[in-house]
């Protein structure tokens, strides 16, 4: 759509379509939450207000020291006729203070993992070199039972290691209000700092909230990861070819329900991965951990406007002067079963070289995904009718998404649900969901690639995973690391801890 006239009204009051009306006729507008402090509201002032609120809380009993009897009585108040009451929550993760020194230089690189009854997980950004991190991040969740518990684990990010150092945790209920939580360590419940949160709670808007409990409702967050071997690459003319993205979409279970796409037993490459030697899967999983590891070098952001999406799609070679324009490129994607994240990279990304399945790499060798395929952006009317003299902000942009994945061979009958999901999350763009055999898809995809070749200085080699002379592939780097980790143990394969961000 024309970015100059894009609707940027508030986003929090969006109502999901009923379960009987999930298909393409969604006209949904996303809104920002009233009263949420942003850049205009200094964090220090906000924390001060929260401190005043917690003083009133302390007049009763501190959350982390409530007695078992008080806790039980509090939980009784959250029930109606013996059943939990459901609420829509906005959790504001403000920040922490008093964290212990974790690095040799006397500081830490903290991040936190929040979990609601183990059913839904939120992983924060990493704040480098601080013992008083300010996150100011939000988590909107629909249909949360009032008996739920919120657990916070704070960790210190160690770049280049398999595991991160543990700082402390806190557990609280989901009642509305501001509070200061005491972080406790694993040993002797030692105090490890304070964590500040604020919870807003309203009765669930859904008529049957128990049907879709713990439904993630935004904001849409993303992280950009650079290939871990990027320092070894010699040709970084287009950083897009060395990047992958992980984005958390809203309400994925609402549209897909329990439907998943299992790996394709008729696809030879998938057979090799899922029934072949375990070393094949281990190498892909090691590469996935390296590729999607959270680090202080990740890029982080949220999707609030169409321009936020356009910025992700920017790319090109510096010498062509098109770095800040939408790149005519095809992307490989999967939607994960584990955390409903949308993971993607350019189909020609350098780090995909030597992998039997690009989709398996993004999926961490999961035996099933929500959906998978490819997508590409295009101007209204197609790339074949586009002229670079038209600035991007005057273009009505469209997204073409498909089920072109041999590894998982997604059911084309789910394409209407895929279309509805993307219309709900990206209402500014016209969405086309096409089967991989649809001739309209082939025409649009080839027009995209032809424009990249003729107008943007892209080479045929760059359209597919490739390696320049002197570059080390992610596959080789993962194999090397895997062997290094296996060497200390001669008794069997080493169990690798799962990256908490995955």
C-alpha positions in Angstrom: 0.0 0.0 0.0 1.0 3.6 -0.3 3.1 4.2 2.8 2.2 7.9 2.9 -1.4 7.0 3.5 -0.9 4.0 5.7 -3.2 3.5 8.7 -1.2 3.9 11.8 -4.0 4.1 14.3 -3.9 2.2 17.7 -3.5 -1.5 17.5 -4.5 -3.1 20.8 -8.3 -3.1 20.3 -8.2 -5.5 17.3 -10.8 -8.3 17.6 -10.1 -11.7 16.1 -12.6 -13.0 13.6 -14.9 -15.7 14.9 -13.8 -19.3 14.5 -16.3 -19.6 11.6 -14.9 -16.6 9.7 -11.1 -16.9 9.5 -10.7 -16.7 5.7 -9.5 -13.9 3.4 -12.2 -11.3 4.0 -10.4 -9.9 7.1 -10.3 -6.1 7.3 -8.4 -5.8 10.6 -6.7 -2.7 11.9 -3.8 -2.8 14.4 -3.7 -0.3 17.2 -1.2 0.9 19.7 -2.1 0.7 23.4 -3.2 4.0 25.0 -1.2 5.0 28.0 1.8 2.9 27.2 5.0 4.9 27.9 7.2 5.3 24.9 10.2 7.3 24.0 8.4 10.5 25.1 8.1 9.2 28.7 11.5 8.9 30.4 12.0 5.4 31.9 13.3 6.9 35.1 10.0 8.7 35.6 8.1 5.5 34.9 10.2 3.5 37.4 9.6 6.2 40.0 5.9 5.8 39.5 6.2 2.1 39.8 8.2 2.4 43.0 5.4 4.5 44.5 2.9 1.8 43.5 4.9 -1.0 45.0 5.2 0.9 48.3 1.4 0.5 48.6 1.8 -3.2 47.8 4.4 -3.6 50.5 1.9 -2.3 53.1 0.2 -5.7 52.7 2.8 -8.3 51.9 5.7 -8.5 49.4 4.8 -10.7 46.4 7.8 -13.0 46.8 7.3 -13.5 50.5 3.5 -14.2 50.6 2.6 -17.1 52.9 1.2 -20.3 51.4 -2.2 -19.4 53.0 -2.3 -15.9 51.5 -1.4 -17.3 48.1 -4.2 -19.9 48.3 -6.7 -17.3 49.3 -5.6 -15.0 46.5 -6.1 -17.8 44.0 -9.6 -18.5 45.3 -10.6 -15.0 44.2 -9.6 -15.8 40.6 -12.2 -18.5 40.3 -15.8 -18.2 39.2 -18.0 -21.2 40.0 -14.8 -23.2 40.5 -13.5 -22.3 37.1 -10.7 -19.8 36.2 -11.7 -16.4 34.9 -10.0 -15.5 31.6 -8.4 -12.1 31.0 -6.6 -10.3 28.3 -3.2 -9.1 29.6 -0.6 -6.4 28.7 2.6 -7.2 30.6 5.1 -4.4 30.7 8.7 -5.6 31.4 10.3 -2.4 32.7 13.8 -3.3 33.8 16.0 -4.7 36.6 18.5 -3.4 39.1 21.0 -4.7 41.5 22.1 -7.6 39.2 25.4 -9.3 40.2 28.6 -8.9 38.2 28.9 -11.8 35.8 31.8 -10.9 33.5 35.5 -10.5 34.3 35.1 -6.8 33.4 32.6 -6.4 36.3 29.3 -6.2 34.3 26.8 -8.4 32.5 24.9 -8.8 29.3 21.4 -9.6 30.7 18.3 -10.8 29.0 15.2 -12.6 30.4 12.8 -15.3 29.5 9.2 -15.0 30.7 6.8 -17.9 30.7 3.1 -18.1 31.4 2.3 -21.5 32.9 4.9 -23.0 30.5 2.3 -22.5 27.7 3.8 -19.3 26.2 7.3 -17.9 26.2 8.7 -14.4 25.7 12.5 -13.9 25.2 13.7 -10.3 25.6 16.5 -8.4 23.8 20.0 -8.6 25.2 21.2 -5.5 27.0 25.0 -5.3 26.8 27.3 -4.2 29.6 24.9 -3.2 32.3 23.8 -4.3 35.8 20.7 -2.0 35.6 19.0 -3.0 32.3 16.0 -1.1 31.0 13.9 -3.2 28.6 10.6 -1.3 28.3 9.2 -4.2 26.4 5.6 -5.3 26.1 3.8 -8.6 25.8 0.1 -8.8 24.9 -1.7 -12.1 25.6 -5.4 -12.9 25.1 -7.4 -15.5 27.1 -5.1 -16.0 30.1 -6.6 -18.0 33.0 -6.6 -15.9 36.2 -4.9 -18.9 38.0 -1.8 -18.6 35.7 1.7 -17.9 37.0 4.3 -15.7 35.4 7.9 -16.9 35.8 10.9 -14.7 34.9 14.4 -16.1 34.4 17.2 -13.6 34.0 20.4 -14.8 32.3 23.8 -13.4 31.2 24.4 -13.8 27.5 27.9 -15.3 26.7 28.6 -14.9 23.0 30.2 -17.9 21.5 29.2 -20.4 24.2 26.5 -23.1 24.2 24.9 -22.1 27.5 24.5 -18.8 29.2 25.1 -17.9 32.9 22.1 -18.0 35.1 21.4 -14.9 37.2 18.1 -15.5 39.0 14.3 -16.0 38.8 11.0 -14.7 40.2 7.5 -16.0 40.1 4.3 -14.0 40.4 0.6 -14.2 39.7 -1.1 -12.3 36.8 -3.2 -9.9 38.9 -3.3 -6.4 37.6 -0.9 -3.9 39.0 2.8 -2.8 39.3 5.3 -4.7 41.4 8.9 -5.1 42.2 10.0 -8.7 42.2 13.1 -10.1 44.0 15.2 -12.3 41.8 16.5 -15.4 43.6 19.5 -17.5 42.7 19.4 -21.3 42.5 21.6 -21.8 45.5 20.2 -21.0 49.0 17.6 -18.6 47.4 20.2 -15.9 47.5 18.9 -12.5 46.4 20.2 -11.6 42.9 18.5 -8.2 42.2 15.1 -6.7 41.6 12.8 -6.9 38.5 10.1 -4.3 37.7 6.9 -5.2 35.9 3.4 -3.8 35.4 0.4 -5.9 34.4 -2.8 -4.5 32.9 -5.7 -6.9 32.9 -9.2 -6.7 31.3 -11.9 -9.4 31.0 -11.3 -11.6 27.9 -13.0 -10.2 24.9 -13.4 -13.6 23.2 -16.8 -15.3 23.6 -15.1 -18.6 24.3 -11.6 -17.8 25.7 -11.0 -21.4 26.9 -11.0 -22.5 23.3 -7.8 -20.6 22.5 -6.0 -20.0 25.8 -2.7 -18.1 26.0 -3.1 -16.5 22.6 -0.2 -14.3 21.7 -1.5 -10.9 20.5 1.7 -8.8 20.0 3.5 -6.7 19.5 5.1 -8.5 16.6 8.7 -8.7 17.5 11.6 -9.7 15.4 15.3 -10.4 15.7 17.9 -10.2 12.9 20.8 -12.7 13.1 24.0 -12.6 11.1 25.6 -15.8 10.0 28.2 -16.8 12.6 30.8 -17.2 9.9 30.2 -13.7 8.6 33.6 -12.6 9.8 35.2 -15.2 7.6 33.3 -14.1 4.5 35.2 -12.0 2.0 32.4 -10.5 -0.1 29.9 -8.6 2.0 28.5 -6.4 -0.7 24.9 -7.3 0.3 24.5 -8.0 4.0 21.0 -9.5 3.2 22.7 -12.6 1.9 24.2 -13.2 5.4 21.1 -12.5 7.5 18.2 -14.4 8.8 15.1 -13.2 10.6 12.9 -14.6 13.4 9.5 -12.9 13.9 6.7 -13.7 16.3 3.4 -13.5 14.6 0.1 -12.9 16.3 -2.6 -15.5 16.9 -1.0 -18.4 14.9 -3.0 -21.1 16.8 -6.2 -19.4 16.0 -5.7 -19.7 12.3 -4.0 -23.1 12.2 -5.5 -24.8 15.2 -3.8 -28.2 15.7 -2.9 -28.6 12.0 0.8 -29.2 11.3 2.8 -30.3 8.3 5.0 -33.4 8.8 8.1 -34.0 6.9 7.6 -35.5 3.5 8.4 -39.2 3.5 8.4 -39.2 -0.3 11.1 -36.6 -0.6 14.6 -38.0 -0.9 16.4 -35.2 0.9 14.0 -35.4 3.8 14.5 -39.1 4.0 18.2 -38.5 4.3 17.7 -36.0 7.1 15.1 -37.7 9.2 15.9 -41.4 8.7 19.6 -41.3 7.8 22.6 -41.2 10.1 22.1 -39.1 13.3 25.2 -37.0 12.4 23.2 -35.4 9.5 20.5 -34.1 11.9 23.1 -33.2 14.6 25.0 -31.1 12.1 21.9 -29.2 10.9 20.8 -28.7 14.5 24.3 -27.4 15.5 24.1 -25.0 12.5 20.6 -23.9 13.5 21.8 -23.1 17.0 24.7 -21.0 15.6 22.5 -19.2 13.1 19.7 -18.3 15.5 21.8 -17.8 18.7 20.9 -14.7 20.6 23.8 -12.3 21.0 24.7 -8.7 21.7 25.2 -8.3 17.9 21.6 -9.2 17.0 19.3 -6.6 15.6 15.9 -6.3 17.4 12.7 -4.5 16.6 8.9 -4.5 16.5 6.4 -4.3 13.6 4.1 -1.4 14.2 3.8 0.3 10.8 4.1 -0.8 7.1 7.5 0.9 7.0 8.8 -1.5 9.6 8.2 -4.3 7.2 9.6 -2.4 4.3 12.8 -1.7 6.2 13.3 -5.5 6.6 12.9 -6.0 2.9 15.5 -3.3 2.1 18.7 -4.8 0.6 21.1 -4.7 -2.3 24.7 -4.0 -3.1 26.2 -0.8 -1.7 27.7 0.2 -5.1 24.3 0.1 -6.8 22.8 2.7 -4.4 19.7 0.4 -3.7 20.5 -0.6 -0.2 17.5 1.4 1.1 15.1 0.1 -1.5 12.9 -3.0 -1.4 15.0 -5.8 -2.9 13.4 -8.0 -5.5 14.2 -11.2 -3.7 12.7 -14.6 -2.9 12.8 -15.8 0.7 12.7 -19.3 2.2 10.5 -19.5 5.3 9.0 -21.8 7.9 6.4 -21.2 10.7 7.6 -23.2 13.7 5.4 -25.5 15.8 7.6 -24.9 18.9 7.0 -21.2 19.3 4.9 -20.1 16.3 7.8 -18.0 15.0 8.1 -17.0 11.4 11.7 -17.7 10.4 13.1 -16.7 7.0 16.1 -15.7 4.9 16.9 -15.1 1.3 16.7 -18.3 -0.7 20.2 -17.3 -2.1 21.6 -16.7 1.4 25.3 -17.7 1.5 25.0 -19.7 4.7 22.5 -22.1 3.1 25.1 -23.6 0.9 25.8 -27.3 1.4 22.5 -28.0 3.2 20.2 -30.6 1.8 17.2 -28.7 3.0 17.0 -25.0 3.7 13.6 -25.5 5.4 15.0 -28.1 7.8 17.8 -25.7 8.8 15.3 -23.0 9.7 13.1 -25.5 11.5 15.9 -27.0 13.6 15.2 -30.4 12.0 11.7 -30.4 13.5 9.7 -33.3 12.2 6.7 -31.0 11.7 6.1 -27.3 11.0 3.0 -25.1 11.0 3.7 -24.2 7.4 6.7 -23.6 5.0 7.5 -22.4 1.6 8.8 -19.2 -0.1 7.6 -15.6 -0.4 8.6 -12.5 -2.2 7.5 -8.9 -2.2 6.2 -7.2 -5.3 4.8 -3.8 -6.3 1.2 -3.7 -7.3 1.0 -4.9 -11.0 4.2 -7.0 -10.6 7.9 -6.4 -11.0 7.5 -6.7 -14.8 5.6 -3.4 -14.8 7.7 -1.5 -12.3 10.0 1.4 -12.8 12.8 2.2 -10.4 12.1 5.9 -10.9 9.0 5.4 -8.7 10.1 5.8 -5.0 9.2 2.9 -2.7 7.0 5.0 -0.4 4.6 5.7 -3.3 4.2 2.0 -4.1 1.3 -0.3 -3.1 3.3 -3.3 -1.9 2.1 -6.9 -2.0 3.4 -10.2 -0.6 3.2 -13.4 -2.5 3.6 -16.5 -0.3 3.5 -20.1 -1.2 3.9 -23.7 -0.1 7.1 -24.5 -2.1 8.8 -26.8 0.3 9.8 -30.3 -0.7 10.9 -31.1 2.9 7.5 -30.6 4.4 5.2 -30.5 1.3 2.5 -28.3 3.0 -1.1 -29.0 2.3 -2.4 -26.5 -0.3 -5.8 -26.7 1.4 -4.3 -24.6 4.2 -3.3 -21.7 1.9 -6.5 -19.8 2.8 -5.6 -20.0 6.5 -2.1 -18.9 5.6 -3.5 -15.9 3.7 -5.7 -15.0 6.6 -2.9 -15.2 9.1 -0.7 -12.8 7.0 -3.6 -10.4 6.4 -4.2 -10.3 10.2 -0.6 -9.6 11.0 0.2 -7.3 8.0 -3.0 -5.5 7.1 -1.2 -2.9 5.1 -0.3 -5.3 2.3 -2.3 -7.3 -0.2 -1.5 -11.0 0.3 -1.5 -13.6 -2.4 -1.2 -17.2 -1.2 -0.5 -19.5 -4.1 0.2 -23.2 -4.6 3.7 -24.1 -5.8 2.2 -25.5 -9.0 0.2 -22.4 -9.8 1.5 -20.8 -13.0 0.8 -17.3 -11.5 3.4 -18.0 -8.9 6.0 -19.0 -11.4 5.3 -15.9 -13.4 5.5 -13.6 -10.4 8.7 -15.2 -9.0 10.5 -15.2 -12.3 9.6 -11.5 -12.8 11.0 -10.7 -9.4 14.3 -12.4 -10.2 14.5 -10.9 -13.7 14.1 -7.4 -12.2 16.9 -8.2 -9.8 19.2 -9.3 -12.6 18.5 -6.5 -15.0 18.0 -3.5 -12.7 19.7 -4.2 -9.4 23.1 -5.7 -10.3 22.3 -9.1 -8.9 24.0 -12.1 -10.5 22.6 -15.5 -11.3 25.0 -17.0 -8.8 23.5 -14.9 -6.0 20.0 -16.2 -6.6 21.0 -19.6 -5.1 23.1 -20.5 -2.1 26.7 -20.1 -3.1 30.2 -19.7 -1.6 32.9 -17.3 -2.7 36.5 -18.4 -2.8 38.0 -18.4 0.7 34.6 -18.4 2.5 33.8 -21.0 5.1 30.2 -22.4 5.0 28.0 -22.6 8.0 27.7 -26.4 7.4 31.5 -26.8 7.7 31.7 -24.6 10.7 28.9 -26.5 12.4 30.5 -29.8 11.7 33.8 -28.6 13.1 32.1 -27.3 16.3 30.1 -30.6 16.6 33.3 -32.6 16.4 35.0 -30.4 19.0 32.1 -30.9 21.4 32.0 -34.7 20.8 35.7 -35.2 21.4 35.7 -35.0 25.2 33.2 -37.9 25.4 34.1 -41.3 24.0 31.0 -43.0 25.4 28.4 -41.6 22.9 27.0 -38.5 21.3 27.0 -35.4 23.3 23.7 -33.8 24.3 23.6 -30.2 23.3 21.5 -27.8 25.4 18.8 -26.2 23.3 19.3 -22.5 22.7 16.6 -20.9 24.9 15.7 -18.5 22.1 14.6 -21.3 19.8 
